[in-house]
Amino acid sequence: MNAKARASSLLDPVSSRPWIQALLISLGGLLVFVIFWFMYVMVYMGVERVFFTQRPDRMPAGLVRNLSVALSWILYCLVLRSPTSHVIRATLLVGPMAASIAALVLALYLYPVAAALAVGGLTVCAYLLLRYTKSNWMYYFATLIAAGLGIFYAWPRA
């Protein structure tokens, strides 16, 4: 039995049970989002400490946030080119998608109705893209998890 067959046999219990895949995508996606958030905070604090020591209120938080989101999408596109499983790809999709939704909500923080419409529009666009490319159900699930995480993290609280 070669290494590829051995790895495939180890993943058989995962691939035969959709609830395990959903659980892995949910927990792994949450972990990916938390890791992304910590990386964003480290970059933000580093830029603030180096360039905005005298006036931290001048820090362009939106720009740093949007550049971080763009970088996460670039990294995700590189992962799509690699020969990884659908579970891993869907799990890694949660990070950039949730970060995009959070950035969108934070950009429209003062206009909650516009934020809700924008998040709905982004989610529908993601759904249509996944449908157009005839993607696996795991990507739809990851998009749903990402939307929930992004809204939960960034939605205005009273």
PEMONOR-V350134 format. One record per residue. N is the residue number from 1. RES is the residue in one letter. PSI is psi in whole degrees, -180 to 180 (none if undefined). D_CENTER is the distance of its C-alpha to the mean C-alpha in whole Angstrom. Layout:
N;RES;PSI;D_CENTER / N;RES;PSI;D_CENTER
//
This chain:
1;M;122;37 / 2;N;175;34 / 3;A;-38;31 / 4;K;-41;29 / 5;A;-38;31 / 6;R;-44;31 / 7;A;-38;27 / 8;S;-39;27 / 9;S;-29;29 / 10;L;-31;27 / 11;L;-6;24 / 12;D;-44;26 / 13;P;-32;26 / 14;V;-44;22 / 15;S;-20;23 / 16;S;-7;25 / 17;R;105;24 / 18;P;-30;21 / 19;W;-31;21 / 20;I;-41;20 / 21;Q;-44;17 / 22;A;-40;16 / 23;L;-43;16 / 24;L;-41;15 / 25;I;-41;11 / 26;S;-54;11 / 27;L;-43;13 / 28;G;-39;11 / 29;G;-41;7 / 30;L;-43;9 / 31;L;-42;10 / 32;V;-42;7 / 33;F;-42;6 / 34;V;-43;10 / 35;I;-44;10 / 36;F;-43;8 / 37;W;-44;10 / 38;F;-40;13 / 39;M;-42;13 / 40;Y;-45;13 / 41;V;-41;16 / 42;M;-44;18 / 43;V;-45;17 / 44;Y;-49;18 / 45;M;-37;21 / 46;G;-46;22 / 47;V;-41;23 / 48;E;-43;24 / 49;R;-36;27 / 50;V;-46;28 / 51;F;-21;28 / 52;F;45;28 / 53;T;-38;30 / 54;Q;-37;33 / 55;R;78;31 / 56;P;-19;28 / 57;D;-13;27 / 58;R;-1;27 / 59;M;125;24 / 60;P;80;22 / 61;A;-40;19 / 62;G;-41;17 / 63;L;-46;18 / 64;V;-42;16 / 65;R;-47;13 / 66;N;-37;13 / 67;L;-37;14 / 68;S;-41;11 / 69;V;-44;9 / 70;A;-42;11 / 71;L;-39;12 / 72;S;-36;8 / 73;W;-38;8 / 74;I;-45;12 / 75;L;-39;11 / 76;Y;-39;9 / 77;C;-34;12 / 78;L;-37;14 / 79;V;-36;13 / 80;L;-28;14 / 81;R;-17;17 / 82;S;157;18 / 83;P;72;20 / 84;T;166;17 / 85;S;164;17 / 86;H;-34;15 / 87;V;-45;14 / 88;I;-44;13 / 89;R;-43;11 / 90;A;-39;10 / 91;T;-43;8 / 92;L;-20;7 / 93;L;-29;5 / 94;V;-40;3 / 95;G;-61;2 / 96;P;-36;3 / 97;M;-46;4 / 98;A;-38;4 / 99;A;-38;5 / 100;S;-44;7 / 101;I;-42;8 / 102;A;-42;9 / 103;A;-37;11 / 104;L;-44;13 / 105;V;-42;14 / 106;L;-32;15 / 107;A;-31;17 / 108;L;32;19 / 109;Y;-37;19 / 110;L;-9;23 / 111;Y;79;23 / 112;P;-34;21 / 113;V;-44;22 / 114;A;-38;21 / 115;A;-44;18 / 116;A;-43;18 / 117;L;-40;19 / 118;A;-42;16 / 119;V;-43;14 / 120;G;-43;16 / 121;G;-43;16 / 122;L;-42;13 / 123;T;-41;12 / 124;V;-41;16 / 125;C;-42;15 / 126;A;-44;12 / 127;Y;-46;15 / 128;L;-38;17 / 129;L;-43;16 / 130;L;-39;15 / 131;R;-41;19 / 132;Y;-39;20 / 133;T;2;19 / 134;K;52;20 / 135;S;162;17 / 136;N;156;17 / 137;W;-25;17 / 138;M;-33;14 / 139;Y;-36;11 / 140;Y;-45;13 / 141;F;-42;12 / 142;A;-38;9 / 143;T;-40;8 / 144;L;-44;11 / 145;I;-43;9 / 146;A;-42;6 / 147;A;-44;9 / 148;G;-45;11 / 149;L;-46;9 / 150;G;-42;8 / 151;I;-44;12 / 152;F;-40;13 / 153;Y;-44;12 / 154;A;-9;13 / 155;W;139;16 / 156;P;137;19 / 157;R;149;22 / 158;A;none;25
//
